[in-house]
Amino acid sequence: AQSVAQPEDQVNVAEGNPLTVKCTYSVSGNPYLFWYVQYPNRGLQFLLKYITGDNLVKGSYGFEAEFNKSQTSFHLKKPSALVSDSALYFCAVRATDSWGKLQFGAGTQVVVTP
Amino acid sequence: GAVVSQHPSWVICKSGTSVKIECRSLDFQATTMFWYRQFPKQSLMLMATSNEGSKATYEQGVEKDKFLINHASLTLSTLTVTSAHPEDSSFYICSAREGGTTSLYEQYFGPGTRLTVT
């Protein structure tokens, strides 16, 4: 079985400060890892993914994430947060033999204050 | 980038009636489509996976006779909520992907449909 944990319900950060959203996962075999962002009453927007290769993945809107196999983590980071980054962030994992199904974390609400 | 649309974006229906939600991939062929349900301030719950031309695979606990899924073409999947009840009120999101179950292609999500059953 695969699972994703996002330990923080909410992350508060001042604009211009670094933003980190935590994610740990559990999966049999090699994981495919994803980050999505959701704005109110909207669907999910893809930010980035890790499939293989370089552990540091760069994505949309200045976000990046680092795959850490030993810690089974895939934390999302942005060096300088913007107020417009305030949204709900989801980490998701897919095992290679999972018939393509994504398992989503519970989500982390990011609030960036001016 | 790939675009997935959903129609309607919101719908209000009376208890006991049925409502159909459409999910379309606008600029790619979606071999696989997924339907999710999301309650307020909660994560997405996968309801079913459908491959074009075959029956949908439902997740455990999801009533296949209540949530009818049809993936009749490579660009269209529909979710019909039959005999809707207030507890079916939710945000329904579809996603679509090129390739089959082992595909590494990206999943693209629709904007969601807000269903309210009165």
Interface residues (C-beta under 8 A of the other chain):
Chain A: Y32 Y36 N41 R42 G43 L44 Q45 F46 K49 I51 F90 T96 W99 G100 K101 L102 F104 G105 A106 G107 Q109
Chain B: V4 Q6 T32 F34 K41 Q42 S43 L44 L46 T49 T57 F91 I93 S95 R97 G100 T101 T102 S103 L104 E106 Q107 Y108 F109 G110 P111 G112 R114
